[in-house]
Amino acid sequence: MKLLFTSDLHLTRDTHREVLGVIRKQLEKCSPDVLVVSGDISDQHSMNTYAFFGGFDLPVVFCLGNHDFAYDSVENARARLLRDRDECLLKGVRNAHCLDIEGHFDTHGVRFYGNVLWYDGTLCNRPDRDRWMRKIWDCWLDCTIEGFRPAEEFGRCVEQIVGEQSSASPGAKLVLVTHTVPLRALNAFDTATPDSIANCYSGAANLFDDHGVRPDLALCGHTHRRAECEFAHPDGRVARCLNSGNDYWHSTGVVSSDVIEI
């Protein structure tokens, strides 16, 4: 199976048509089986994400990102996505699959699973981590999410990920799609600025060993910095792990993407 992978589209009213055209050209060039987008789809809450992805003639698998929840609550954002999905289903749009809502998408012996993931604080290396993370909270967009509790949301996301992995068919290839990083090695801020705000809110230090998540391929975004690595699972399988590194269209005019065979 061939995937086209990107992330962090940050669609706006002024840019979504241009981005749609760019991705269509990329799809025409490589003819993938599935388009995967790892969060921060839109900065415009009035946009129907399912309708946007309905403009592509192939399955689209995506998760949400922190920008998709900003200035709202987690519950309201998820309810909004469900309404958007139901509206599109009535119009016959059935190619888009949000993992936060649906849990997984199976096709051609591959299970796609995942969600926004959020962060658990383990990427902050300071001994006074809890106090320091509370102090910098007001500097980060996620403080606009009503009633947001990162640790609780992280736990809920991990529970969903582990459950979807355990229910996959034996022998299925597993593709984990999250917005924030599931491994320290995918956090490109880590070495240069280990105590930065961006670093500490970038995800989890090691979702695989700490929570028994065992994908064959892990895809993420969020940091706008490209990073990739391999991860050897205890059973000997080696996972390829990739942070798209796609940056804001309004400042770059580029949609960075990767073609991946699995």
N, C-alpha and C positions, 0 to 999 in steps of 0.2 A: 504494500500500500504506500502511496505517495501523499505526503502532507505539504501544504503551504502554511507556514507558521509566521504569525506576527503578533504584536501586542500594542497596547497604549495608543490607540487611534485618537482618543480625545476629540471625538467628532463635535463640531459646532454647527450652528445654522449656516455659517458662511463657508465651511470647509467640507461638509459631508459629501457633496456631489463630486468634488475634486478627488477626494480619497476613494470614493466608490469607483471612479474611472481608473485610478492608478492600480487598485487591487484587481480590477477586471483584466487589465493588461498583463499583470503578473500571472493571473490564472490562465490566460490564453497562452502565455509563453511556456508554462511548465505542465499544464493539464493535470493537476493533482486530483486525488480522490476525495480529499477532505480539506477544508480551510479551518485552521485553528487560530483563535484569538484569545490571548490570556489577559483579559481585563482592561479596565479603564477605557471602555468602548466610547462613552459619550460624556461630554461636559454639559449636555443639554438635556435636562430631565424630561422635557416634553417630547423628545425624539423616541419613536418606537424602534427599539433595537432589533426586534424580530423582523420588522418591516424592512429595515436597512439591509439585513443579511438575506432577506427574501429576494434582493436584487441579484443574487448569485445563483447560478444553476448547478449547485452541488451542495452536499451537506456542510453546514457550518457549525462547529463546536466551539463554544466560548464560555468563559467564566466572567464574573463581575470583578471590578476593581474598586479601590477606595473612592475614586472620583464618581463612580456610579451610585454611591451611597451618600455623597457629601450633601450637606444642607437638608438632610432628611433623616429618618430613622432606618435601621436595618429592616425592621418589619414592613414599613411603608415601601421601601425600595423593592423588596421581594414581592410584595403585593402588586406593585406597579408592573413589574415584569410579568407576573401571572396574567394581569389584565391585557397587557400588550400581546402575550402569546395567544390568549383566547381570541382576541380580536383578529389576529393574523390567521389562526386556524379557521375562523369563519370565512375568511377570504381565500382559503386554500393554500396559504403559505405554511409549509410543513418541513422545510429544510434546515431550520435553525434550532439549535439545542443548547440551552443554558444549563450548565452543570450544577450551578447553585440551586436551580429550581428542580431539574429532572434527575440529578444525582449521577447519571451515567448515560452514555450513548454507545451502543454496540454496533459494529459493522465490520464485515470481512474478517472475523476472528480477532478483532481489536476492541478492547474496552477503553473508552475515554472516560475519565472520572476526575473529580477535583472541585474546586471552588475558589473564592477569593483568598482564603487561608488566614489573612491578617498576620499577627505577629505575637510572639510569646515573651519578648524581652530578652531572650538568650543571646541576641547579637550585641547587646550592650555589655562591654567588658568591665565597666567600672564597679568597684566593690559597693558603692552606694547607689546601685542601679535603680531601685524602686523610687528613691527620692529624686534622683536626677531625671528619670523618665517622666515623673509627674511635673517637674519644673519645665521641661521643654514641650509638654503637651500642647500649650497654647500656640506653639510655633508651627504646628502641623495641621494640615487640612482636616484630618480625622476628628479634630475637636469640634467640628461643625455637625457631626453625626449625633442626632438626638439620643440621649440615654446610652451611648456607646460604651461597652465594657470589653476592652480588647481580650483579656484573659478568657472570659466566658465565650466570646465569639470564636476565639482560636480553638478552644476545646470543642465547641459544636462542630466547627469545620473539620477538625481532625477525626471526630467520631463519624462524620459522614464519609470522609475519605476511606477510613479503615473498613467501614461497613460495605461500601461499594466495591472495594478491592476483594473482600472475602466472598462476595456473592458472584464474582466473575466466573465464567465457565473455565474448567480446567484446561490449561494450554493456551488460553487467550493471552495475546500480547496486551500489556497494560501501559496506557499513556496517561500520566498524571498532568493535569493542566491547572495551575494555580496562578494567581496574580502576584502575590508576594513570593519571595524566594524560599524554597524548602530546604536549602543547604547553604552553609556559610560560603562555600566555594563559588556560589552563584551570585554573591553579593559583592559587586565590584568596588563598593565603597570601603570594604573591610580593611584591606591592607593599608591604604593611604590614610584613612580617617576613621580609625576604629571606634571613636567615641562620638562621631557626628550624629546629628538628628536623623539624617537620611539613612545612615547605617543601622541605627538602633530600631527603626521602624520598618526595616526592609523585609522581615519575615522570621523564619526559624533557623537556628544554627544547624540542626540536623533532624529533620523530620523522619528520615529513614531508619536510623539506629534507635532514636528515642521512642518512636511510635510504631515501628514494624511496617512502614510503608515500603513496598517493593515494586516500583514501576520498572518497566524496560526502557521507558523514555519519560523524562520530566521536562516540562516546558513552563516558563514563567516570564514575568516582565517587571513592571513597577519601578525599577531603579533607573531606567533610561540609560543603562550602561551594559554593554554586551559582556557576557561571561559564559564560559562553557567548561564542562569537566566530565569525567567518568566516575561512576561510583560502583564499587564492587560489593554486591550483596553477600550475606553469609552463605547463601546456597551456590555461590560461584558465578551467578549471572552478573553482567556488567551493564549498568544503566547509563545511557547517554543523557546528559543534563544540559539544558540550554536556556539562557536568559536572552530574549530577543534583542534587548537594547534599543528598541525603536523609540524615537524621541518625538517631540511635538511637531506635527505637520506645519503648524502656523509659523514655526521658526526655522524649519529645515526644508520644507517642501519635498520630503522624502518619506516613503513608507518602507522601512527596513524589514526584510522577510527572509525566511530560509526554506529551502526545499529539503524535506527529510523523508527518507525511505525507512519503513519499518516492516 
